[in-house]
Amino acid sequence: MTTPVPETRNSLILRLTDHGDADAWEQFVAVYEPLVYRLALAKGFQDADAREVVQEVLLAVSRAIHRWQPNAELGRFRDWLFRIARNLIVNFMTRRRHQSIAGGDRQITDLLDKEIDPSSDESAVFDLEYRREVFRWAAERVREQVQEPTWQAFWWTSVELRSISDVASELNLSVGAVHIARSRVRSRLRAQVRNWDDEDGQ
């Protein structure tokens, strides 16, 4: 199933400058923690090292977020985040073990100043994982809003690609009811993704 490619909400990014805003950080971490983790795994890191990189990226973002300003010339927020993540991964692979890189202002500036090719394979992987995480984030919220048979009708036919007639039979629903369930869930998913997208403007 193809999903839209949303951008991070500017309102959420602005809220991240308040380190006491637990809800904003929880939303941010829900999407970006697994994203950075999988990027590290894709670079060949073992689980423990990948998790250490994730923590350093989150720490670097918390210390640099006040510098982020929406700017078409500088790219999207996720490009900015990817630059931090990618450069931290490179630094992690070349520095001495357990030597933190996300500490001082000079180190943060160095991370942000290093350019990344937006057309690189790494950038493409990061964008793909980003789309997956936003879909997962939206799906978790939509699943809480609908009855389980409605969700199963959508998931089994749209994600697992099972036939509508088989799913209708298994759920004891009519074929029409499965179509309606799919449409309802897809509409809610689009609304969740659009909500993420609309507040960004990038």
C-alpha angles and dihedrals in degrees: 000000000000116000129192119261107242127190127227113274114257090213090057092047091052090050090054089070085072102073088194093062096101094175093056092048091046091055091046094049092046091064104029105038095067089039094058091040092057091045089056091048089050088056089057101262121151118237097264094047092045090054090049090053090050091054091049092049092050090048091049091049092049089054097043103035093097088065095058115107124171104252127160090209093056094045134230126329091253089055088055091048092047090054090055093045096045094046092047090051091052091047091047091055094050105038131077116279116273093010104134116224100184098070117091134046092245091055092049090050090050090052092052096043096056108096123229125203105241090205094055123118088245091058091049091051091049092051092048092050089046092056090048093051094049089049090050091047092051093043092055090055096044093049089059090054100054138055115267095246089053091052093046091050089055097041098045095048102034103034105022089035095223117162117271092231093053092048092047090053094047093048093041091238133129119256088247091054090054090052090050092048091050092049093048094051094044090051091052092046091052089049092052092049091044090051088056090045102042095058092055109060093192 
